[in-house]
């Protein structure tokens, strides 16, 4: 798997580690194998989780409001991330 499958604002879930099964929003692609993810709850915007892409499952869902803010450099709040994840995941199920 390569980092081109991951885009800022994309919904991902963890397949390994103590956060296994949790859903996150991808905040930044750091390198070919590392990304920063947040969920607005345990992993907040101020301290994103650095994850290896081998430990993540990409989903075909993108939070457009978050993706647009990341691209334009606007401020993102933890509440926006939590609400966007909740709304995106409730549509999925």
C-alpha positions in Angstrom: 0.0 0.0 0.0 1.3 3.4 -0.8 0.6 6.9 0.6 -1.2 8.0 -2.6 -4.2 6.0 -1.4 -4.4 8.5 1.5 -5.7 12.1 1.2 -6.2 14.7 3.9 -9.8 14.7 5.1 -10.2 11.0 4.4 -11.8 8.7 7.0 -9.5 5.8 8.1 -9.7 3.2 10.8 -6.9 1.6 12.8 -6.2 -2.1 12.2 -3.4 -2.4 14.8 -2.4 -0.9 18.1 -4.3 0.0 21.2 -6.6 2.2 19.1 -7.6 -0.8 16.9 -11.1 -0.3 15.4 -11.2 3.4 16.0 -12.1 5.8 13.2 -10.0 8.9 12.4 -9.8 11.7 10.0 -6.5 11.9 8.1 -4.9 15.3 8.9 -1.6 15.1 7.0 0.5 12.8 4.9 4.0 13.1 6.5 6.0 10.6 4.3 5.5 7.6 2.1 4.7 5.5 5.2 3.5 7.9 7.9 0.4 10.0 8.3 -1.1 12.1 11.1 -4.7 11.3 12.2 -7.1 12.9 14.6 -10.5 12.0 16.0 -11.2 15.1 18.0 -11.6 13.1 21.2 -8.6 11.0 22.3 -6.4 12.3 19.5 -7.0 16.0 19.3 -5.9 18.5 16.7 -3.2 19.8 19.1 -1.6 16.4 19.3 -2.3 14.2 16.3 -1.4 10.5 16.2 1.5 9.5 13.9 0.5 6.2 12.3 2.1 3.9 9.9 -0.1 3.5 6.8 0.3 -0.3 7.1 -1.8 -0.1 10.3 -4.6 1.9 8.7 -7.6 0.9 6.6 -8.6 3.6 4.2 -12.3 4.1 3.6 -14.0 5.6 0.6 -15.4 8.5 2.7 -13.9 12.0 2.8 -15.0 14.7 5.1 -15.1 17.5 2.5 -15.5 20.3 5.0 -12.3 19.2 6.8 -10.5 18.5 3.6 -11.3 22.0 2.3 -10.1 23.6 5.5 -6.9 21.7 5.5 -6.1 22.7 1.9 -6.9 26.4 2.5 -5.0 26.4 5.8 -8.0 27.3 7.9 -8.3 26.4 11.6 -10.0 23.1 12.4 -11.6 22.5 15.8 -11.9 19.2 17.7 -15.6 19.6 17.7 -15.7 19.9 13.9 -13.7 16.7 13.6 -16.0 14.8 16.1 -19.2 16.0 14.4 -17.9 15.2 10.9 -16.8 11.7 12.0 -20.1 11.1 13.7 -22.1 12.3 10.7 -20.0 10.4 8.2 -20.1 7.1 10.1 -23.8 7.3 10.8 -24.5 7.5 7.1 -22.2 4.5 6.5 -24.1 2.2 8.8 
